[in-house]
Amino acid sequence: MRRKIPSTAALSAFEAAARHQSFTKAADELAVTQSAVCRQIGTLEEFLGIKLFRRDRRGVSLTEAGVIYSRKVASHLDEVERDTLELMAKGGHGGSLELAVVPTFATKWLLPRIPDFIEKYPNMTVNLTGRTRPFLFDDTEFDAAIHAGTAIWPGTEGTFLMRERLIAVCSPKLIAPRLRLVTADWRRYPLLQQSTRPYAWRDWFASRNMQVEGDMAGPRFELFSMLAEAAIHGIGIALIPRLLIEDELQRGVLIQAAAHEHLSNQAYYLIYPEPKADNAALKAFRDWITAQAQQYRTPMGLE
């Protein structure tokens, strides 16, 4: 059955005209005549059976349907262009992986290790996009995702990478190094909250057999990188996975407010749709990142 897809020439003319809100400027960009742009858009509207532009003496403007369609067309044309340029650049060799990843993990843990992947797989490209919450793969261009949670997502396969070890950290200006806080002391300091984990502090205190009043109160931040910066600037005490702040601890801009480490129920997984499981680029990346994560795993029986 023939696909219901307009010509790329018509889509390109529409995307340019929608972006410029002008047939004339679109024609200049595409190096064609204005009448050619008009014909292409007219053909597209006839194909769709929907008006995409309003035309009057002052010029053209998008209809509501045109606004919605233009956003989707622009996104898909960008994807086709990106894939085409990548194929041309690699001469048909290698592959690419579109990876969604929680931002702080990407910045603090994954990116410093990516040069090793590039050295081992020089013909493969990993493109990273930050995502903080689960999503449907069918609605995106992603091949896989690295997500922190308690399980993999429905309809996907997943590879366990590592669990989190949460530690309480702050600026050495806020609490003197080696000062041991007792239960009453914790109420004196602001507890910085991770917005997607409202019970994180309560669970951490419970793992120490402690109850602290106001453990869910305090400034809220969406990303661990924000929590780390807030703690560095003395705003309060933050609860952060050790693997995300190794550099800050080494440099001494953050110190542990308590020696306790809590092995949380949150773990990092590489998640991907079941049909992608045999993708060559994904398999290479999966093998590589699993090896990288090995040293961060708790010995068997202690997880």
C-alpha positions in Angstrom: 0.0 0.0 0.0 1.3 3.4 -0.9 2.4 5.5 2.0 0.4 8.7 2.7 3.4 11.0 2.7 3.7 14.3 0.9 6.7 15.1 -1.2 9.8 16.3 0.6 9.9 19.4 -1.7 6.4 20.4 -0.5 7.3 19.8 3.1 10.5 21.8 2.8 8.7 24.7 1.2 6.0 24.6 3.9 8.6 24.5 6.7 10.5 27.4 5.4 7.3 29.5 4.7 6.0 28.6 8.2 9.3 29.6 9.9 9.5 32.9 8.0 5.7 33.6 7.8 6.5 34.6 4.3 6.4 32.9 0.9 8.9 35.4 -0.5 11.5 34.8 2.2 11.0 31.0 1.9 11.6 31.3 -1.9 14.8 33.3 -1.2 16.1 30.7 1.2 15.3 27.8 -1.1 16.6 29.6 -4.2 13.3 29.1 -6.1 10.6 31.5 -7.2 7.8 32.7 -5.0 5.3 31.1 -7.4 7.1 27.7 -7.0 6.7 28.0 -3.2 3.0 28.9 -3.6 2.5 25.8 -5.9 4.2 23.5 -3.5 2.2 24.7 -0.5 -1.0 24.6 -2.6 -0.3 21.0 -3.5 0.4 20.1 0.1 -2.9 21.7 1.3 -4.8 19.8 -1.4 -3.1 16.6 -0.4 -4.0 17.1 3.2 -7.4 18.6 2.6 -6.6 21.3 5.2 -5.7 25.0 4.9 -2.3 25.6 6.4 -2.1 29.4 5.7 -4.5 32.3 5.8 -3.9 34.6 2.8 -4.9 38.3 2.8 -3.6 41.6 1.4 -1.0 41.9 4.2 0.6 38.5 3.5 0.2 35.0 5.0 -0.2 33.6 8.5 -0.4 30.0 9.7 -3.8 28.5 10.6 -4.0 26.6 13.9 -3.6 23.4 12.0 -0.6 24.9 10.2 1.1 25.8 13.5 0.8 22.3 14.9 1.8 20.7 11.6 4.8 23.0 11.1 6.3 22.0 14.4 6.1 18.3 13.6 7.4 18.8 10.1 10.3 20.9 11.2 11.3 18.2 13.8 11.2 15.4 11.3 13.1 17.3 8.6 15.8 18.1 11.2 16.0 14.3 12.0 16.3 13.4 8.3 19.0 16.0 7.8 20.9 14.9 10.8 20.8 11.3 9.8 21.8 12.1 6.2 24.8 14.2 7.3 25.9 11.5 9.7 25.7 8.9 7.0 27.6 11.1 4.6 30.3 11.8 7.2 30.9 8.2 8.1 30.6 6.9 4.5 28.1 4.2 5.6 30.3 2.8 8.3 29.7 2.7 12.1 26.4 3.8 13.7 24.9 6.2 16.1 22.9 5.9 19.4 20.3 8.5 20.5 20.5 8.3 24.3 18.2 10.0 26.8 20.0 10.3 30.2 19.4 11.9 33.6 21.4 15.2 33.3 23.7 15.1 36.3 24.6 11.4 35.7 25.4 12.4 32.1 27.6 15.4 33.1 29.4 14.0 36.2 29.7 10.3 35.5 29.1 9.4 31.8 30.8 12.2 29.9 34.2 11.8 31.6 34.2 8.2 30.4 32.9 8.7 26.9 36.4 9.2 25.5 37.1 5.6 26.4 34.1 4.5 24.3 35.2 6.7 21.4 38.6 5.1 21.5 37.2 1.6 21.5 34.4 2.3 18.9 35.7 5.2 16.7 33.0 4.7 14.1 30.1 5.0 16.6 28.5 8.2 17.8 26.6 8.6 21.1 24.2 11.6 21.1 23.0 12.6 24.6 19.8 14.4 25.6 18.8 15.2 29.2 15.6 13.6 30.4 14.6 13.5 34.1 11.4 11.5 33.9 10.2 8.3 32.1 8.7 8.7 28.6 7.3 6.5 25.8 10.0 5.6 23.3 7.4 5.5 20.5 6.9 9.3 20.9 10.6 10.1 20.6 13.7 9.4 18.5 15.6 7.8 21.4 17.2 4.3 21.0 17.8 3.9 24.8 17.7 5.8 28.1 19.8 5.8 31.3 17.3 6.2 34.1 17.5 6.1 37.9 14.5 4.3 39.4 13.4 1.1 41.1 12.6 -1.0 38.0 12.7 -0.9 34.2 9.7 0.6 32.3 6.8 -1.5 30.9 7.4 -2.8 27.4 11.1 -2.4 27.6 14.2 -4.4 28.3 16.9 -3.1 30.7 20.4 -3.7 31.9 21.2 -3.0 35.6 24.1 -0.7 36.0 24.5 0.2 39.7 22.7 1.2 42.8 23.1 4.5 44.5 25.0 5.2 47.7 23.5 8.4 49.2 25.7 10.6 51.4 24.9 13.8 53.2 27.2 16.6 52.1 27.7 20.3 52.7 30.2 23.1 52.4 33.0 23.0 54.9 32.0 26.6 55.8 28.6 25.3 57.0 29.8 22.5 59.3 33.3 22.1 60.5 35.0 19.0 59.0 34.9 15.9 61.3 32.1 17.4 63.4 29.7 14.6 64.3 26.1 15.7 64.2 23.6 14.2 66.7 19.9 14.0 66.1 19.2 17.4 67.6 21.8 19.1 65.4 20.2 18.1 62.1 17.2 20.4 62.9 19.6 23.4 62.9 20.5 23.1 59.3 18.4 23.4 56.1 17.9 20.1 54.4 18.0 20.5 50.6 15.4 18.4 48.9 15.4 16.6 45.6 12.0 17.4 44.1 11.3 14.0 42.6 12.3 12.2 45.8 10.3 13.7 48.7 11.1 10.9 51.1 14.8 10.7 50.5 15.9 12.3 53.8 13.3 10.3 55.8 14.6 7.1 54.3 18.2 8.1 55.0 17.5 9.0 58.6 15.6 5.7 59.0 18.6 3.8 57.8 20.4 5.4 60.8 17.5 4.6 63.2 16.8 8.3 63.5 13.8 10.5 63.3 14.3 14.2 62.5 11.5 16.7 62.7 11.1 18.6 59.4 12.9 16.0 57.3 10.7 16.9 54.3 11.1 20.6 54.6 13.7 22.8 52.8 14.5 24.3 49.4 13.6 21.9 46.5 15.7 21.3 43.4 15.0 19.1 40.4 18.6 18.1 39.5 21.4 16.7 41.7 23.7 19.2 40.0 21.6 21.9 41.5 21.7 20.3 44.9 25.4 20.1 44.7 25.8 23.7 43.8 23.4 24.8 46.5 25.4 22.8 49.1 28.7 24.2 47.8 27.4 27.7 48.4 26.3 26.9 52.0 22.6 26.9 51.5 22.2 23.7 53.4 22.9 20.0 53.5 22.3 17.9 50.4 21.7 14.1 50.0 23.5 13.1 46.8 24.8 9.8 45.3 28.5 9.6 46.0 29.2 8.7 42.3 27.9 12.1 41.2 30.1 14.2 43.5 33.5 12.4 43.6 35.2 15.4 42.1 33.7 17.9 44.6 34.7 15.6 47.5 38.2 15.3 46.2 38.6 19.0 45.8 37.2 19.7 49.3 34.4 22.0 48.2 32.0 19.5 49.6 32.5 17.4 52.7 30.4 14.6 54.3 28.2 15.9 57.1 28.1 12.3 58.4 30.1 9.2 57.6 26.9 7.2 57.0 26.2 5.9 53.4 22.8 4.6 52.6 22.3 2.1 49.8 19.0 3.3 48.4 16.4 1.4 46.5 17.2 3.6 43.4 19.4 2.1 40.7 20.6 3.2 37.3 19.4 1.1 34.4 20.1 1.2 30.6 16.6 0.9 29.2 15.6 0.3 25.6 12.6 -0.8 23.6 12.5 -4.6 23.0 12.8 -4.2 19.2 16.1 -2.3 19.7 17.8 -5.1 21.7 19.8 -6.3 18.7 20.9 -2.8 17.4 24.6 -3.0 16.8 25.4 0.4 18.3 23.2 -0.3 21.4 24.9 -3.7 22.0 28.3 -2.1 21.8 27.3 0.7 24.2 25.6 -1.8 26.6 28.7 -4.0 26.8 30.9 -0.9 27.4 28.8 0.8 30.0 28.2 -2.4 31.9 31.9 -2.9 32.2 32.4 0.8 33.3 29.7 0.4 36.0 31.1 -2.8 37.4 33.5 -1.1 39.9 30.5 0.8 41.4 28.5 -2.3 42.2 28.1 -3.6 45.8 29.6 -7.0 46.3 27.1 -9.8 45.7 24.8 -10.4 48.7 25.2 -6.9 50.1 22.9 -5.1 47.6 
